[in-house]
Amino acid sequence: MTPRVSVIVPTLDEARYLPDLFDSLRRQTVQDFEIVIADSGSTDGTRELATSAGARVLSGERKGPGEGRNRGTRAANGPVLLFMDADCIAPPTLLQSVLGALEDPSVIGGATAFLPQDGRGIDRLLFGFANAYQRAMTELGFPHNAGYCFFFRRDAFEKLGGIREDMLLNETHDLALRSRPLGRFVFLPVPVRTSMRRFRTYGYARTIVREYVASTLLYYLTGRTPSDKFRPKPAR
């Protein structure tokens, strides 16, 4: 039977985080979904762990999360695509909320709110600001998609040609902006929790100033974020 939702997760050595993600998906109030793992050469047992959890695993080369999400989409069966990072934890009503938003035929996709998992006060403040910015931009007609957790109708995603694979940063913002002619991209105020590993590994200054602020400004000015200048290293 065709699932209502395909949950697509790009991975590279994510065995530490996947159990919590899978556990949160098992607790969903809507259980009509499949999990597609687009792996890019993990060596830490990610693929075996995902298979044992009932996910479908697709092996591929290491070309970035955008390529992984596109690869997962090609193999997915559901009419609704839900993209999640491996270090996210979903609230029990996530899938229910996504399907509820898509009951409006004008809505073709959206992004959720995001909160730090086990974060400190400064982390919650930073994420609060980021959520407010994402929501404001989206409601003003310039949809912003931080990429932690977002969804699309499959037909809309395919009409857009998927995610640009030449960008390793801002590719999800780009997808949201390109979707405007097809319908509404919405902000879903359902908080998905995510790890603070990038901030912990590389520090706040580098993560915020270079990977978020500088790359986003360059994208707004030029319409692209060159992967030779912005190539974030994995954080574990």
MOGIZI-V947558 format. One record per residue. NEAR is the number of other C-alpha atoms within 10 Angstrom. Layout:
# MOGIZI-V947558
near = <NEAR NEAR>
This chain:
# MOGIZI-V947558
near = <6 12 15 18 25 25 23 29 26 25 27 21 19 22 20 14 18 22 18 16 19 19 13 16 23 14 14 17 14 17 14 14 20 20 23 26 27 27 26 21 15 18 12 13 12 22 26 14 17 21 14 9 15 12 18 18 22 17 16 14 12 14 12 20 24 21 23 26 25 21 21 27 25 11 16 23 19 20 16 26 26 27 22 22 21 26 24 24 27 25 16 17 15 24 23 13 17 23 15 10 18 18 11 10 9 12 16 25 28 24 29 25 23 25 24 21 17 12 15 10 10 9 17 16 14 14 17 16 12 16 22 13 13 22 22 15 15 21 15 8 13 17 26 26 28 21 20 19 26 24 28 23 18 23 13 17 22 14 10 16 11 19 21 17 17 16 22 21 26 27 22 22 20 21 19 29 17 13 19 15 8 15 13 20 26 25 23 19 13 18 18 20 21 23 19 17 15 17 15 12 13 14 11 13 10 13 17 16 12 14 16 14 13 14 20 19 14 14 19 13 10 10 12 19 24 16 14 9 9 16 14 14 9 11 11 14>
